[in-house]
Amino acid sequence: MKILFLGRGGNHPATRYRITQYLDYLKQNGIEYALEFFPAGFFGWLRLVRLAGNYNAVFIQKKRIGNFWLWLFRRRGCKIIYDIDDAVMFNSSRHSSPDSPGRMKRFVKMVRASDFVIAGNKYLRSLVEPHNKNCAVMPTTIDMKKYPAKDYESTGTGACTIGWIGGGKSIVFLNEIMPVLEDLAGRFDIRLKIVCNTFTESGRLEIIKKQWKEEEEAADILTFDIGLSPLPDDPWSKGKCATKLLQCMAAGIPTVSSNAGVHPDMIKDGVNGYMAGSPQEWMEKISILINDSIKRREIGLSGRKTVLDLYSVEANAPGLLKILS
C-alpha cells in the first residue's frame, strides 16, 4: 500500500501528532509513503495531483479541499482518506456564535467526498456519520519514548509548581481561572509556570515564563507538580483532542482539567486526574493536590497508565495501519 500524506506543515501539531510520529511504524509494516504539505497555489496543487498517481490513497489532514482537486485525485486512481482532529465546522470559542454555515457546508462536502474519515474523538465522529458511515475514531496520541515519568523520589519540598502549556490563542482559557490561582497563592506556597509564546501577568502570583520549544516541551512539563487544562464548554472545544492534557498525563503529572470537551472521556475524576467546572471546584481540586504529595504521585502515575493503554502511539499504531491497509 502506498499513501500520499498531505499535512499542514512540519511543525504543525496535527502533522506531528497524527502523521509524523507514525511513519516509522508504517514503513516497518509495509506502507510506502510520501509526506507533502498543502501548497499555496494552482501549480503546487497540480504537482501534487501528478504525484498522487504513484499512490493508492491520499491522506488529507483537516483541510477542506475543493471538489475539483478531489475529482482529479480520484482520476489518478486514489482513494481519499480524511483526517479530522478539530471542530472545523464551527467558529472558535473567540467568536460570539459557534455557528458557521460556510464552514459546515465545506465540512459536509469534504466528508461526503471521502472514502474513509478518521475522527479524533467520538464527538467529531458523531458529526461525520450522518454524511459518511465509513468512519473510525483514532485519538491524538503521545509517543511515550519522548516522555519519561516524573521522578517523585527526588521531588523537592519548595514551592509547588502549577503548570500550563499551550498555544498563544488558548491562553485566554488560562486567564479564566487566574482569579482562582491568585487566591490559592494567598494560601499556599505556589507558582505558575506558563510554557507558551504568549504570557499573562499577575500582581499576586509568581509566574515563570518559558518560551515554548518543541525539543524542550517534555522536559518543561516534568518541572510541573500539577498540570492545568482549562477549556470552555462549546461546540468548538468539544472537537479538541486534548493534546496538552495528554502530554501532562504521559509525564506522570497530576492534572486538573475542565469538565468539558473530550476530557470526561479521558479522566475518571479522582483516579487518573481531577475535573472541575465552577471556580469553587477548581479551588478544591487544586488544593487537594497542593496539600498531598502522595496523592499527586498516585494520580499522576494513574494518568500515565491511561495514556500508555489508550492514547499512546504504541496502542494506536496497529489501528491506523489497519485503516490504511
BELPE-V78359 format. One record per residue. RES is the residue in three letters. SS is DSSP state (~ for helix, > for strand, _ for the rest). PSI is psi in radians with two decimals (NA if undefined). Layout:
RES&SS&PSI ; RES&SS&PSI
This chain:
MET&_&2.38 ; LYS&>&2.20 ; ILE&>&2.31 ; LEU&>&1.92 ; PHE&>&2.28 ; LEU&>&1.91 ; GLY&>&3.10 ; ARG&_&0.03 ; GLY&_&2.59 ; GLY&_&-0.57 ; ASN&_&-0.02 ; HIS&_&2.31 ; PRO&~&-0.71 ; ALA&~&-0.66 ; THR&~&-0.77 ; ARG&~&-0.73 ; TYR&~&-0.38 ; ARG&~&-0.08 ; ILE&_&-1.15 ; THR&~&-0.77 ; GLN&~&-0.10 ; TYR&~&-0.20 ; LEU&~&-0.72 ; ASP&~&-0.78 ; TYR&~&-0.79 ; LEU&~&-0.72 ; LYS&~&-0.74 ; GLN&~&-0.36 ; ASN&_&0.46 ; GLY&_&0.11 ; ILE&_&2.13 ; GLU&>&2.51 ; TYR&>&2.84 ; ALA&>&2.49 ; LEU&>&2.05 ; GLU&>&2.84 ; PHE&>&2.69 ; PHE&_&2.22 ; PRO&_&2.92 ; ALA&_&-0.47 ; GLY&_&3.13 ; PHE&~&-0.84 ; PHE&~&-0.49 ; GLY&~&-0.74 ; TRP&~&-0.68 ; LEU&~&-0.68 ; ARG&~&-0.72 ; LEU&~&-0.69 ; VAL&~&-0.75 ; ARG&~&-0.73 ; LEU&~&-0.64 ; ALA&~&-0.40 ; GLY&_&-0.28 ; ASN&_&0.05 ; TYR&_&2.76 ; ASN&_&-0.50 ; ALA&>&2.65 ; VAL&>&2.16 ; PHE&>&1.91 ; ILE&>&2.15 ; GLN&>&1.89 ; LYS&_&-0.77 ; LYS&_&2.39 ; ARG&_&1.94 ; ILE&_&2.54 ; GLY&_&2.63 ; ASN&~&-0.55 ; PHE&~&-0.82 ; TRP&~&-0.62 ; LEU&~&-0.72 ; TRP&~&-0.73 ; LEU&~&-0.69 ; PHE&~&-0.73 ; ARG&~&-0.67 ; ARG&~&-0.46 ; ARG&_&0.07 ; GLY&_&0.32 ; CYS&_&2.42 ; LYS&>&2.72 ; ILE&>&2.09 ; ILE&>&2.11 ; TYR&>&2.20 ; ASP&>&2.19 ; ILE&>&2.18 ; ASP&_&0.34 ; ASP&_&2.74 ; ALA&_&1.22 ; VAL&_&-0.19 ; MET&_&-0.06 ; PHE&_&2.77 ; ASN&_&2.71 ; SER&_&3.00 ; SER&_&-0.28 ; ARG&_&-0.23 ; HIS&_&2.75 ; SER&_&-0.48 ; SER&_&2.44 ; PRO&_&-0.35 ; ASP&_&2.34 ; SER&_&1.69 ; PRO&~&-0.65 ; GLY&~&-0.79 ; ARG&~&-0.78 ; MET&~&-0.71 ; LYS&~&-0.78 ; ARG&~&-0.66 ; PHE&~&-0.84 ; VAL&~&-0.74 ; LYS&~&-0.75 ; MET&~&-0.75 ; VAL&~&-0.76 ; ARG&~&-0.51 ; ALA&~&-0.14 ; SER&_&2.58 ; ASP&_&-0.53 ; PHE&>&2.50 ; VAL&>&2.30 ; ILE&>&2.08 ; ALA&>&2.45 ; GLY&_&-0.34 ; ASN&_&3.06 ; LYS&~&-0.58 ; TYR&~&-0.80 ; LEU&~&-0.69 ; ARG&~&-0.68 ; SER&~&-0.45 ; LEU&~&-0.43 ; VAL&~&-0.77 ; GLU&_&-0.53 ; PRO&_&-0.31 ; HIS&_&-0.31 ; ASN&_&1.97 ; LYS&_&-0.26 ; ASN&_&1.39 ; CYS&>&2.49 ; ALA&>&2.65 ; VAL&>&2.24 ; MET&_&1.90 ; PRO&_&2.74 ; THR&_&2.40 ; THR&_&2.94 ; ILE&>&2.36 ; ASP&_&1.79 ; MET&~&-0.31 ; LYS&~&-0.39 ; LYS&~&-0.09 ; TYR&_&1.51 ; PRO&_&2.69 ; ALA&_&2.55 ; LYS&_&2.37 ; ASP&_&1.66 ; TYR&~&-0.30 ; GLU&~&-0.50 ; SER&~&0.21 ; THR&_&2.32 ; GLY&_&-3.10 ; THR&_&0.30 ; GLY&_&-2.65 ; ALA&_&2.51 ; CYS&>&2.16 ; THR&>&1.98 ; ILE&>&2.20 ; GLY&>&2.62 ; TRP&>&2.32 ; ILE&>&2.40 ; GLY&_&3.13 ; GLY&_&2.81 ; GLY&~&-0.58 ; LYS&~&-0.28 ; SER&~&-0.10 ; ILE&~&-0.33 ; VAL&~&-0.51 ; PHE&~&-0.63 ; LEU&~&-0.69 ; ASN&~&-0.50 ; GLU&~&-0.53 ; ILE&_&0.17 ; MET&~&-0.68 ; PRO&~&-0.63 ; VAL&~&-0.81 ; LEU&~&-0.65 ; GLU&~&-0.67 ; ASP&~&-0.70 ; LEU&~&-0.59 ; ALA&~&-0.40 ; GLY&_&-0.22 ; ARG&_&-0.48 ; PHE&_&2.81 ; ASP&_&1.58 ; ILE&>&2.85 ; ARG&>&2.71 ; LEU&>&2.20 ; LYS&>&2.16 ; ILE&>&2.14 ; VAL&>&1.85 ; CYS&>&-3.12 ; ASN&_&0.02 ; THR&_&2.55 ; PHE&_&2.85 ; THR&_&2.96 ; GLU&_&2.73 ; SER&_&2.41 ; GLY&_&-0.07 ; ARG&_&-0.14 ; LEU&_&2.27 ; GLU&_&2.24 ; ILE&>&2.19 ; ILE&>&2.14 ; LYS&>&2.08 ; LYS&>&2.09 ; GLN&>&2.31 ; TRP&_&2.32 ; LYS&_&2.33 ; GLU&~&-0.76 ; GLU&~&-0.16 ; GLU&~&-0.10 ; GLU&~&-0.65 ; ALA&~&-0.75 ; ALA&~&-0.65 ; ASP&~&-0.74 ; ILE&~&-0.61 ; LEU&~&-0.30 ; THR&_&-0.17 ; PHE&_&2.52 ; ASP&_&-0.53 ; ILE&>&2.37 ; GLY&>&2.49 ; LEU&>&2.51 ; SER&>&1.31 ; PRO&_&2.52 ; LEU&_&2.41 ; PRO&_&2.79 ; ASP&_&1.55 ; ASP&_&2.95 ; PRO&~&-0.67 ; TRP&~&-0.77 ; SER&~&-0.53 ; LYS&~&-0.40 ; GLY&_&-0.18 ; LYS&_&2.60 ; CYS&_&0.21 ; ALA&_&0.75 ; THR&~&-0.78 ; LYS&~&-0.62 ; LEU&~&-0.78 ; LEU&~&-0.63 ; GLN&~&-0.79 ; CYS&~&-0.77 ; MET&~&-0.71 ; ALA&~&-0.60 ; ALA&_&0.03 ; GLY&_&0.39 ; ILE&_&2.22 ; PRO&>&2.47 ; THR&>&2.66 ; VAL&>&2.14 ; SER&>&2.81 ; SER&>&2.54 ; ASN&_&1.19 ; ALA&_&2.88 ; GLY&_&-2.42 ; VAL&_&-0.11 ; HIS&~&-0.77 ; PRO&~&-0.39 ; ASP&~&-0.43 ; MET&~&-0.59 ; ILE&_&2.26 ; LYS&_&1.90 ; ASP&>&2.18 ; GLY&_&-0.03 ; VAL&_&-1.05 ; ASN&_&0.27 ; GLY&>&3.09 ; TYR&>&2.61 ; MET&>&2.60 ; ALA&>&2.59 ; GLY&_&-1.11 ; SER&_&2.83 ; PRO&~&-0.65 ; GLN&~&-0.70 ; GLU&~&-0.70 ; TRP&~&-0.78 ; MET&~&-0.83 ; GLU&~&-0.81 ; LYS&~&-0.74 ; ILE&~&-0.68 ; SER&~&-0.69 ; ILE&~&-0.81 ; LEU&~&-0.61 ; ILE&~&-0.72 ; ASN&~&-0.38 ; ASP&_&1.71 ; SER&~&-0.55 ; ILE&~&-0.72 ; LYS&~&-0.67 ; ARG&~&-0.78 ; ARG&~&-0.80 ; GLU&~&-0.85 ; ILE&~&-0.76 ; GLY&~&-0.81 ; LEU&~&-0.52 ; SER&~&-0.69 ; GLY&~&-0.70 ; ARG&~&-0.72 ; LYS&~&-0.65 ; THR&~&-0.78 ; VAL&~&-0.79 ; LEU&~&-0.76 ; ASP&~&-0.60 ; LEU&~&-0.47 ; TYR&_&0.43 ; SER&>&2.77 ; VAL&~&-0.77 ; GLU&~&-0.67 ; ALA&~&-0.46 ; ASN&~&-0.26 ; ALA&~&-0.74 ; PRO&~&-0.62 ; GLY&~&-0.73 ; LEU&~&-0.73 ; LEU&~&-0.73 ; LYS&~&-0.72 ; ILE&~&-0.78 ; LEU&~&-0.41 ; SER&_&NA
